[in-house]
Amino acid sequence: MNYPVSINQLDQFLTQVRSIKPLTAESEFALAVRYQESGDVEAAHELVVSHLPFVVKIAFKYRHYMLPVQDLIQEGSIGLMKAVKRFDPYKGYRLVSFAVWWVKAYIKNFILKSWNLVKLGTTQAQRKLFFRIGDIGEHKDAESRTERIEKLAEELNVKSDDVIEVEARVKARDWSLNEALGDDKNFTAIEMLADDSDNQETRMMDLESERELSKATDKALKKLDDRERFIVEKRFMDDSPWTLQKLGEHFGTSRERMRQIEKRALGKLKRELSVSFTDAPAY
């Protein structure tokens, strides 16, 4: 399979994506099983790349939010990778049916974060409203506008005031913190912001806590036998975590046996860390 390369020209990238052929159900199942059971990264790559046309199609549906389509595609691709990681081929449905929720979620989250410096969509109702606020549209008179707002509010089970508030926030424009304020224009908005950063004492306490945690973790790991420590380090501390299948092959035993040993090792660590922090002095 030819992988699309990272390039600057969107049209060239789209041309490459259009040339990608979809996987058959049998090929998709085989790749998903390989990745789930052995952590085969190449299989995961093939699953992701073969579904890029699907990501592009969804991303283009959100281009009216006036954000770079490349960014929407990138965020959607991240959602696709998350979906591949969690996809269970034995459930009986295709990856695309499972991945659509992840792709849309990542794109929508990116839009919410990028749309305005003031955070939008702080509640589930506001998130729904944000992506439906365009349904209000333009109206000739206040009566028809009010009617449409009330209908949308009823449909989404929110208050009409919530619809009006979110619409106002969506239409609001970001403004620079360096903009001059006051009658004499002698100070800026940024000068009025409170400094919410931690003070020196708090930072020192946080640093000391991190040191204590590191020491306690090292001490707890020493309570494990060599095999348990190896499993914990490879599963949770390695830059490329090992799968249980890979550990089983390394030790010449089954995946289930590795899971049992891992569970036992984590139990030991939890007990040791509990003792360490119970005995630790309070700050």
C-alpha positions as CSV (number, residue, x, y, z in Angstrom):
1,M,0.0,0.0,0.0
2,N,1.3,3.5,-0.9
3,Y,1.1,5.8,2.1
4,P,0.2,9.5,1.5
5,V,3.1,11.7,2.4
6,S,2.9,14.8,4.5
7,I,2.9,17.8,2.0
8,N,1.9,21.4,2.1
9,Q,-0.4,21.4,-0.9
10,L,-3.9,20.3,0.1
11,D,-5.0,19.5,-3.4
12,Q,-2.0,17.2,-3.9
13,F,-2.7,15.5,-0.6
14,L,-6.4,15.0,-1.5
15,T,-5.3,13.6,-4.9
16,Q,-3.3,10.9,-3.0
17,V,-6.1,10.2,-0.6
18,R,-8.6,9.7,-3.5
19,S,-6.3,7.0,-4.9
20,I,-6.6,4.9,-1.7
21,K,-8.8,1.8,-2.2
22,P,-11.1,0.7,0.6
23,L,-10.4,-2.6,2.4
24,T,-12.6,-5.6,2.0
25,A,-14.3,-6.8,5.1
26,E,-12.0,-9.8,5.2
27,S,-8.8,-7.7,4.9
28,E,-10.0,-5.3,7.5
29,F,-10.9,-8.0,10.0
30,A,-7.5,-9.7,9.5
31,L,-5.6,-6.5,10.0
32,A,-7.6,-5.6,13.1
33,V,-7.1,-9.0,14.6
34,R,-3.3,-8.8,14.0
35,Y,-3.1,-5.4,15.7
36,Q,-5.3,-6.4,18.7
37,E,-3.6,-9.7,19.4
38,S,0.1,-8.8,18.7
39,G,0.2,-5.0,18.6
40,D,1.4,-5.1,14.9
41,V,2.0,-1.4,14.2
42,E,2.1,-2.0,10.4
43,A,-1.4,-3.5,10.6
44,A,-2.7,-0.4,12.5
45,H,-1.1,1.9,9.9
46,E,-2.9,0.1,7.1
47,L,-6.2,0.4,8.9
48,V,-5.6,4.2,9.4
49,V,-4.4,5.0,5.9
50,S,-7.2,3.0,4.2
51,H,-9.8,5.1,6.1
52,L,-8.3,8.5,5.4
53,P,-10.8,9.2,2.6
54,F,-13.5,8.7,5.2
55,V,-11.8,11.3,7.5
56,V,-11.5,13.8,4.7
57,K,-15.2,13.5,3.8
58,I,-16.2,14.2,7.4
59,A,-13.7,17.1,7.8
60,F,-15.1,18.9,4.7
61,K,-18.6,18.9,6.3
62,Y,-17.2,21.2,9.0
63,R,-15.2,23.6,6.7
64,H,-18.0,26.3,7.1
65,Y,-16.5,27.0,10.6
66,M,-13.7,28.8,8.7
67,L,-10.9,26.8,10.1
68,P,-8.1,25.3,7.9
69,V,-9.3,22.0,6.4
70,Q,-5.8,20.6,6.9
71,D,-6.2,21.0,10.6
72,L,-9.7,19.4,10.6
73,I,-8.3,16.5,8.7
74,Q,-5.4,16.2,11.1
75,E,-7.7,16.2,14.2
76,G,-10.0,13.7,12.5
77,S,-7.0,11.4,11.8
78,I,-6.1,11.5,15.5
79,G,-9.7,10.4,16.3
80,L,-9.3,7.6,13.7
81,M,-6.1,6.4,15.3
82,K,-7.8,6.3,18.7
83,A,-10.7,4.3,17.2
84,V,-8.3,1.8,15.6
85,K,-6.7,1.3,19.0
86,R,-10.0,0.5,20.7
87,F,-11.7,-1.3,17.8
88,D,-12.8,-4.9,18.6
89,P,-13.1,-6.8,15.3
90,Y,-15.0,-9.6,17.0
91,K,-18.0,-7.4,17.6
92,G,-19.2,-8.0,14.1
93,Y,-19.4,-4.4,12.7
94,R,-17.0,-2.5,10.4
95,L,-14.4,-0.1,11.6
96,V,-16.0,2.8,9.9
97,S,-19.2,2.4,11.9
98,F,-17.1,2.6,15.1
99,A,-14.6,5.2,14.0
100,V,-17.2,7.8,12.9
101,W,-17.9,8.8,16.5
102,W,-14.2,9.3,17.3
103,V,-13.4,11.2,14.2
104,K,-16.4,13.6,14.7
105,A,-15.6,14.0,18.4
106,Y,-12.0,15.1,17.8
107,I,-13.0,17.5,15.0
108,K,-15.7,19.1,17.0
109,N,-13.5,19.4,20.1
110,F,-10.8,21.1,17.9
111,I,-13.4,23.6,16.5
112,L,-14.7,24.4,20.0
113,K,-11.1,25.1,21.2
114,S,-10.2,27.1,18.1
115,W,-13.3,29.1,17.5
116,N,-12.9,31.6,20.3
117,L,-10.4,32.5,23.1
118,V,-13.4,32.4,25.5
119,K,-14.1,28.7,26.0
120,L,-17.3,27.5,24.3
121,G,-19.2,24.3,24.9
122,T,-18.6,24.0,28.6
123,T,-21.7,21.7,29.0
124,Q,-23.1,19.0,26.9
125,A,-26.1,21.2,26.0
126,Q,-23.8,24.0,24.9
127,R,-21.8,21.6,22.7
128,K,-25.0,20.4,21.0
129,L,-26.1,24.0,20.5
130,F,-22.8,25.1,19.1
131,F,-23.0,22.6,16.2
132,R,-26.7,23.4,15.6
133,I,-26.7,27.1,16.1
134,G,-26.6,27.6,12.3
135,D,-30.0,26.1,12.1
136,I,-31.5,29.4,13.4
137,G,-30.6,31.1,10.1
138,E,-31.7,34.5,8.9
139,H,-35.2,35.8,9.4
140,K,-37.3,38.7,8.1
141,D,-38.8,39.5,11.4
142,A,-38.3,38.9,15.1
143,E,-41.4,36.7,15.4
144,S,-40.1,34.0,13.0
145,R,-36.6,34.2,14.6
146,T,-38.1,33.7,18.0
147,E,-40.2,30.8,16.7
148,R,-37.1,29.1,15.3
149,I,-35.2,29.6,18.5
150,E,-38.0,28.1,20.6
151,K,-38.2,25.1,18.2
152,L,-34.5,24.4,18.4
153,A,-34.6,24.7,22.2
154,E,-37.4,22.2,22.4
155,E,-35.7,19.8,20.0
156,L,-32.4,19.9,22.1
157,N,-34.2,20.0,25.5
158,V,-32.7,23.3,26.5
159,K,-34.0,26.8,27.4
160,S,-34.5,29.4,24.8
161,D,-32.2,31.7,26.7
162,D,-29.4,29.1,26.3
163,V,-29.9,29.2,22.5
164,I,-29.6,33.0,22.5
165,E,-26.6,33.0,24.8
166,V,-24.6,30.4,22.7
167,E,-25.5,32.2,19.5
168,A,-24.2,35.4,20.9
169,R,-21.0,33.8,22.0
170,V,-20.5,32.1,18.6
171,K,-21.0,35.4,16.8
172,A,-18.6,37.2,19.1
173,R,-15.1,38.0,17.8
174,D,-11.8,37.5,19.7
175,W,-10.0,40.7,20.5
176,S,-6.4,41.3,21.3
177,L,-5.1,41.5,24.9
178,N,-2.8,44.2,23.6
179,E,-5.6,46.5,22.6
180,A,-5.4,49.9,24.3
181,L,-8.2,50.7,26.8
182,G,-9.4,53.7,28.7
183,D,-10.1,57.3,27.6
184,D,-6.4,58.0,27.3
185,K,-5.6,54.6,25.8
186,N,-2.7,54.4,28.3
187,F,-3.1,50.8,29.4
188,T,-3.9,47.4,27.7
189,A,-6.3,44.6,28.6
190,I,-3.4,42.3,29.4
191,E,-2.4,44.6,32.3
192,M,-5.7,44.0,33.9
193,L,-5.4,40.2,34.0
194,A,-4.7,38.6,37.4
195,D,-1.6,36.4,37.7
196,D,-3.0,33.0,38.6
197,S,0.3,31.2,38.5
198,D,1.4,29.4,41.7
199,N,3.6,31.3,44.1
200,Q,7.2,30.2,44.9
201,E,6.2,28.2,48.0
202,T,3.6,26.2,46.1
203,R,6.0,25.4,43.3
204,M,8.6,24.2,45.8
205,M,6.0,22.0,47.5
206,D,5.0,20.5,44.1
207,L,8.6,19.8,43.3
208,E,9.2,18.1,46.6
209,S,6.0,16.0,46.1
210,E,7.3,14.9,42.7
211,R,10.6,13.9,44.3
212,E,8.9,11.9,47.0
213,L,6.7,10.2,44.5
214,S,9.7,9.2,42.4
215,K,11.5,7.8,45.5
216,A,8.5,5.9,46.6
217,T,8.0,4.4,43.1
218,D,11.6,3.3,43.0
219,K,11.3,1.7,46.4
220,A,8.1,-0.1,45.5
221,L,9.6,-1.5,42.3
222,K,12.5,-3.0,44.3
223,K,9.9,-5.1,46.2
224,L,9.0,-6.9,43.0
225,D,10.9,-9.9,41.7
226,D,12.8,-9.6,38.4
227,R,10.0,-10.9,36.2
228,E,7.3,-8.7,37.8
229,R,9.5,-5.6,37.6
230,F,10.3,-6.3,33.9
231,I,6.6,-6.7,33.1
232,V,5.6,-3.4,34.9
233,E,8.5,-1.5,33.3
234,K,7.7,-2.8,29.8
235,R,3.9,-2.3,30.1
236,F,3.8,1.1,31.8
237,M,7.2,2.8,31.7
238,D,8.5,2.0,28.2
239,D,8.3,4.5,25.4
240,S,6.7,1.8,23.3
241,P,4.7,-0.3,25.7
242,W,4.7,-4.1,25.2
243,T,1.5,-6.0,24.7
244,L,0.7,-9.0,26.9
245,Q,1.1,-11.2,23.8
246,K,4.7,-9.9,23.3
247,L,5.5,-10.4,27.0
248,G,4.1,-14.0,26.8
249,E,6.4,-14.7,23.8
250,H,9.3,-13.2,25.6
251,F,8.9,-15.5,28.6
252,G,7.6,-18.4,26.7
253,T,4.2,-18.5,28.3
254,S,0.6,-17.4,27.6
255,R,-1.0,-14.0,27.4
256,E,-3.3,-14.9,30.2
257,R,-0.4,-15.8,32.5
258,M,1.2,-12.4,31.8
259,R,-2.0,-10.7,32.7
260,Q,-2.1,-12.6,36.1
261,I,1.4,-11.7,36.9
262,E,0.8,-8.1,35.9
263,K,-2.2,-7.9,38.2
264,R,-0.2,-9.4,41.1
265,A,2.7,-7.0,40.5
266,L,0.3,-4.0,40.4
267,G,-1.3,-5.1,43.6
268,K,2.2,-5.2,45.3
269,L,3.0,-1.7,44.0
270,K,-0.3,-0.3,45.3
271,R,0.3,-1.7,48.7
272,E,3.9,-0.4,48.9
273,L,2.9,3.0,47.7
274,S,0.1,3.2,50.2
275,V,2.5,2.4,53.0
276,S,5.0,5.0,51.7
277,F,2.5,7.8,51.6
278,T,0.9,6.9,54.8
279,D,4.3,7.2,56.5
280,A,5.3,10.3,54.6
281,P,5.4,13.6,56.5
282,A,2.6,16.2,55.8
283,Y,3.7,19.4,54.2
